[in-house]
Amino acid sequence: MVNPNRFYTYAYLRENRTPYYVGKGQGMRAYKKGSNETIKLPKDKSRIIILKKNLTEQEAFKHERYMIAVFGRKDNGTGILRNLTDSGDGMSGYKHSDEALLFLRERMIGNQFAKGYKHLIEIKEKISKANKGRVYTEERNKKISKSKIKYLYEIKSPNGEVFITNNLTDFCRENPQYGLYRRLMCDVAHGKQKHHKGWTVRILEHIT
């Protein structure tokens, strides 16, 4: 009989012991590169660590998704992992506010793979500044902007200020002083969480 608790979660570490990839697998999965996988395995096998073992596949998916949420992804500007998805598609996952995630990250400082995590904020600020200065052609900007326009939003600040926008990405990027994340603002707009740093978002109209 196949053992249902044969799954585990794992992480690939940088030389400074911060994780750059989190996954789930069974057997020797953590030590082998998948056929369609672009993430490089660490040459030093000591930088491959098992996070949690003896899990069902469902438990492994949920823990993988949880760890990705805690450390965030580089591609969407929320953290330091090279994962391109939140993983665990179809699983219930964990729902945390941005403040809760930051608290969890800080609690992990000092363990074997979070050493050096205290530099995450500085890294994210550098990424933000680099993206802010990037110049695209007008045609490309129009295509990107058009593809993102789906709703008309009403945004309310903790002080009661009201903003109307059809692009949460642009609003967050153009107002860096508020430190808002587009993904979390979307979660608020769609009822997945009540607020993001005290900000609320309401969909006024669906733009067809």
C-alpha positions as CSV (number, residue, x, y, z in Angstrom):
1,M,0.0,0.0,0.0
2,V,1.3,3.4,-0.9
3,N,2.0,5.6,2.1
4,P,-0.3,8.7,1.9
5,N,2.1,10.7,4.1
6,R,5.0,10.4,1.7
7,F,5.1,14.1,0.7
8,Y,7.2,16.9,2.0
9,T,8.0,20.6,1.4
10,Y,11.5,21.8,0.6
11,A,13.5,25.0,-0.1
12,Y,16.6,25.9,-2.1
13,L,18.8,28.4,-0.4
14,R,21.2,31.1,-1.6
15,E,24.7,31.3,-0.2
16,N,23.4,33.8,2.5
17,R,21.0,31.1,3.6
18,T,17.8,32.9,2.4
19,P,15.4,30.8,0.3
20,Y,15.0,31.4,-3.4
21,Y,12.6,28.6,-4.2
22,V,10.0,26.6,-2.2
23,G,8.4,23.4,-3.5
24,K,6.6,20.2,-2.5
25,G,7.5,16.7,-3.6
26,Q,8.1,13.0,-2.7
27,G,11.0,10.7,-2.9
28,M,14.1,12.5,-4.4
29,R,12.0,15.3,-6.0
30,A,13.9,18.0,-4.0
31,Y,17.2,16.9,-5.5
32,K,16.2,16.6,-9.1
33,K,15.3,19.2,-11.7
34,G,11.9,18.8,-13.4
35,S,11.7,18.5,-17.2
36,N,9.9,21.8,-17.5
37,E,11.6,23.5,-14.6
38,T,13.8,26.6,-15.0
39,I,14.9,26.9,-11.4
40,K,18.5,25.9,-10.9
41,L,19.4,23.4,-8.1
42,P,22.1,24.6,-5.6
43,K,25.4,23.0,-6.4
44,D,26.0,22.7,-2.7
45,K,23.5,20.0,-1.5
46,S,23.6,21.5,2.0
47,R,21.6,24.4,0.6
48,I,18.7,22.0,-0.1
49,I,16.6,21.7,3.0
50,I,13.4,19.8,3.9
51,L,11.0,22.2,5.6
52,K,8.3,19.7,6.7
53,K,7.8,16.0,6.0
54,N,5.4,13.1,6.5
55,L,2.6,15.0,4.9
56,T,-0.4,14.1,2.7
57,E,-0.3,15.7,-0.7
58,Q,-3.0,18.1,0.4
59,E,-1.0,19.1,3.5
60,A,2.1,19.5,1.4
61,F,0.3,21.8,-1.1
62,K,-1.1,23.9,1.8
63,H,2.3,24.2,3.5
64,E,4.1,25.1,0.2
65,R,1.5,27.8,-0.4
66,Y,1.9,29.1,3.1
67,M,5.7,29.4,2.8
68,I,5.4,31.1,-0.5
69,A,3.0,33.6,1.1
70,V,5.4,34.2,4.0
71,F,8.5,34.9,1.9
72,G,6.8,36.4,-1.2
73,R,7.7,36.2,-4.8
74,K,10.2,38.3,-6.8
75,D,8.1,38.3,-10.0
76,N,5.2,40.2,-8.4
77,G,7.3,42.3,-6.1
78,T,6.1,40.8,-2.8
79,G,9.2,39.0,-1.7
80,I,12.4,37.0,-2.4
81,L,11.4,33.7,-4.0
82,R,11.7,32.8,-7.7
83,N,8.5,30.8,-7.7
84,L,6.2,32.1,-10.5
85,T,2.9,31.0,-8.8
86,D,1.4,30.8,-5.3
87,S,1.2,27.1,-5.9
88,G,-1.3,24.7,-4.3
89,D,-3.9,25.6,-6.9
90,G,-7.4,24.7,-5.7
91,M,-6.3,24.4,-2.0
92,S,-7.8,26.5,0.7
93,G,-4.4,27.9,1.7
94,Y,-3.7,30.5,4.5
95,K,-5.1,34.0,4.5
96,H,-2.9,36.6,6.3
97,S,-2.8,40.4,6.2
98,D,0.3,42.0,5.0
99,E,1.2,43.0,8.6
100,A,0.8,39.4,9.7
101,L,3.1,38.1,6.9
102,L,5.8,40.6,7.9
103,F,5.5,39.5,11.6
104,L,5.9,35.8,10.5
105,R,9.0,36.7,8.4
106,E,10.6,38.6,11.3
107,R,9.9,35.6,13.6
108,M,11.9,33.4,11.2
109,I,15.0,35.6,11.4
110,G,17.7,33.5,13.1
111,N,16.7,30.1,11.8
112,Q,18.8,28.2,9.3
113,F,17.3,29.6,6.1
114,A,16.2,33.1,7.1
115,K,19.6,34.4,8.2
116,G,20.0,37.7,6.4
117,Y,16.3,38.2,5.9
118,K,16.5,41.5,7.6
119,H,17.7,42.9,4.3
120,L,14.4,42.0,2.5
121,I,12.9,45.5,2.9
122,E,16.0,47.1,1.4
123,I,15.9,44.6,-1.5
124,K,12.3,45.3,-2.2
125,E,12.9,49.1,-2.2
126,K,15.8,48.6,-4.7
127,I,13.5,46.6,-7.0
128,S,10.8,49.2,-6.7
129,K,13.2,52.0,-7.6
130,A,14.6,50.1,-10.5
131,N,11.1,49.4,-11.9
132,K,10.1,53.0,-11.4
133,G,12.9,54.3,-13.7
134,R,12.3,51.7,-16.4
135,V,11.1,53.2,-19.7
136,Y,8.7,51.4,-22.1
137,T,7.4,52.4,-25.5
138,E,4.1,54.2,-25.5
139,E,2.5,51.3,-27.5
140,R,3.6,48.7,-24.9
141,N,2.3,50.9,-22.0
142,K,-1.1,51.2,-23.7
143,K,-1.3,47.4,-24.2
144,I,-0.3,46.7,-20.6
145,S,-2.7,49.3,-19.2
146,K,-5.6,48.2,-21.3
147,S,-5.2,44.6,-20.3
148,K,-5.4,45.5,-16.6
149,I,-8.5,47.6,-16.8
150,K,-11.4,45.4,-15.7
151,Y,-13.1,47.4,-12.9
152,L,-13.7,50.9,-11.6
153,Y,-12.6,51.0,-8.0
154,E,-13.4,53.2,-5.0
155,I,-10.4,53.3,-2.6
156,K,-10.7,54.7,0.9
157,S,-7.7,55.6,3.0
158,P,-7.6,55.1,6.8
159,N,-8.1,58.8,7.1
160,G,-11.3,58.7,5.0
161,E,-9.8,60.1,1.8
162,V,-11.6,58.6,-1.3
163,F,-9.9,57.8,-4.6
164,I,-11.4,56.5,-7.8
165,T,-9.3,54.5,-10.2
166,N,-9.6,51.8,-12.8
167,N,-6.1,50.4,-12.3
168,L,-4.9,49.2,-8.8
169,T,-1.4,48.5,-10.1
170,D,-0.9,52.1,-11.2
171,F,-2.4,53.5,-8.0
172,C,-0.1,51.5,-5.8
173,R,3.0,52.3,-8.0
174,E,2.2,56.0,-8.2
175,N,1.7,56.3,-4.5
176,P,4.7,54.6,-3.0
177,Q,4.4,56.6,0.2
178,Y,1.5,54.4,1.3
179,G,3.4,51.1,0.9
180,L,0.5,49.3,-0.7
181,Y,0.6,46.0,-2.6
182,R,-1.6,45.5,-5.6
183,R,-2.3,41.9,-4.9
184,L,-3.5,42.6,-1.4
185,M,-5.6,45.5,-2.6
186,C,-7.2,43.2,-5.1
187,D,-7.9,40.7,-2.3
188,V,-9.8,43.5,-0.4
189,A,-11.8,44.5,-3.5
190,H,-12.9,40.9,-4.0
191,G,-13.8,40.3,-0.4
192,K,-10.9,38.0,0.5
193,Q,-9.8,40.3,3.3
194,K,-11.4,43.3,5.0
195,H,-8.6,45.8,4.5
196,H,-5.0,46.3,3.6
197,K,-3.1,48.5,6.1
198,G,-6.4,50.2,6.9
199,W,-7.3,50.8,3.3
200,T,-10.5,49.5,1.8
201,V,-11.4,48.9,-1.8
202,R,-14.8,48.6,-3.4
203,I,-15.7,47.7,-7.0
204,L,-18.0,50.4,-8.4
205,E,-18.4,49.1,-11.9
206,H,-17.3,46.1,-14.0
207,I,-15.8,47.6,-17.2
208,T,-16.6,45.4,-20.3
